[in-house]
Amino acid sequence: MIFLKRLFSHNAILTILLLALLVYKVFQRRIRQHVTEEKPLIGAAKRKLVHPTGQAIFQMFAYIQVIVLELPNGEKQRQFGKPLTYEQRKVLTYLGFDETIYL
């Protein structure tokens, strides 16, 4: 019985890891479809990214701050600490999102 529980647990963890890897690869592929030599992304440290990795894309979004303001009427309002850069908005567009995904 203990062996079966452990086996199920290992299989569940492996399934989750494989699913996460699949999502990561699809994310990376969707961005690479839009990036060319003529239209590279500008990543962290102003590097040109012609074949951006998922990690390089995540680094572009590493320091986004979302500030939550509580208004006098009790309503909560979310806004960016600083506006998104042109490159960040471009990546979100490539993925089919807009900046409201954070708000």
C-alpha positions as CSV (number, residue, x, y, z in Angstrom):
1,M,0.0,0.0,0.0
2,I,2.8,2.4,0.9
3,F,4.6,1.6,-2.3
4,L,1.5,2.4,-4.4
5,K,1.0,5.8,-2.6
6,R,4.6,6.7,-3.3
7,L,4.4,5.5,-6.9
8,F,1.2,7.6,-7.4
9,S,2.9,10.6,-5.8
10,H,6.0,10.3,-8.1
11,N,3.8,9.9,-11.1
12,A,1.8,13.0,-10.1
13,I,4.9,15.1,-9.6
14,L,6.3,14.0,-13.0
15,T,3.0,14.8,-14.7
16,I,3.0,18.3,-13.2
17,L,6.6,18.9,-14.2
18,L,6.0,17.7,-17.8
19,L,2.9,19.9,-18.1
20,A,5.0,22.9,-16.8
21,L,7.7,22.2,-19.3
22,L,5.1,22.0,-22.1
23,V,3.6,25.4,-21.1
24,Y,7.1,26.9,-20.9
25,K,8.0,25.6,-24.4
26,V,4.7,26.9,-25.9
27,F,5.3,30.3,-24.3
28,Q,8.8,30.4,-25.7
29,R,7.7,29.3,-29.2
30,R,4.9,31.9,-29.4
31,I,7.3,34.7,-28.7
32,R,10.0,33.4,-31.1
33,Q,7.4,33.3,-33.9
34,H,7.3,37.1,-33.8
35,V,11.0,37.9,-33.3
36,T,13.3,38.1,-36.3
37,E,16.8,39.4,-37.0
38,E,15.2,42.6,-38.2
39,K,12.8,42.9,-35.2
40,P,14.7,41.6,-32.2
41,L,13.5,42.1,-28.6
42,I,15.6,44.2,-26.3
43,G,16.1,42.3,-23.1
44,A,17.7,43.0,-19.8
45,A,20.9,45.0,-20.0
46,K,19.8,46.2,-23.4
47,R,20.8,42.9,-25.1
48,K,19.2,42.1,-28.5
49,L,17.3,38.9,-28.3
50,V,16.9,37.2,-31.6
51,H,16.1,33.8,-30.2
52,P,14.9,34.7,-26.7
53,T,14.7,32.0,-24.1
54,G,11.9,31.7,-21.6
55,Q,14.3,32.8,-18.9
56,A,15.3,35.9,-20.8
57,I,11.7,36.8,-21.2
58,F,11.0,36.2,-17.5
59,Q,13.9,38.5,-16.6
60,M,12.2,41.3,-18.6
61,F,9.3,41.1,-16.2
62,A,11.2,40.5,-13.0
63,Y,10.9,44.0,-11.5
64,I,7.3,44.8,-12.3
65,Q,5.6,46.4,-9.2
66,V,1.8,46.4,-8.8
67,I,0.6,48.8,-6.2
68,V,-2.8,48.2,-4.5
69,L,-4.5,51.3,-3.3
70,E,-7.5,51.2,-0.9
71,L,-9.8,54.1,-1.6
72,P,-11.8,55.8,1.1
73,N,-15.0,53.9,-0.1
74,G,-13.3,50.6,0.6
75,E,-12.7,49.8,-3.1
76,K,-9.2,48.5,-4.1
77,Q,-7.4,49.9,-7.1
78,R,-4.4,48.3,-8.7
79,Q,-1.8,50.1,-10.7
80,F,1.8,49.8,-11.9
81,G,4.6,51.4,-9.8
82,K,6.1,52.3,-13.2
83,P,4.5,51.9,-16.6
84,L,5.4,48.8,-18.6
85,T,8.2,49.3,-21.2
86,Y,7.6,49.1,-24.9
87,E,9.3,45.7,-25.0
88,Q,7.2,44.3,-22.2
89,R,4.0,45.4,-23.9
90,K,5.3,43.9,-27.1
91,V,5.9,40.5,-25.4
92,L,2.4,40.6,-23.8
93,T,0.9,41.3,-27.3
94,Y,2.8,38.4,-28.8
95,L,1.3,36.1,-26.1
96,G,-2.2,37.5,-26.8
97,F,-2.5,39.5,-23.5
98,D,-2.5,43.1,-22.6
99,E,-1.2,44.8,-19.5
100,T,-4.5,44.4,-17.6
101,I,-3.4,40.8,-16.9
102,Y,-1.4,42.2,-14.0
103,L,-4.2,44.5,-12.8
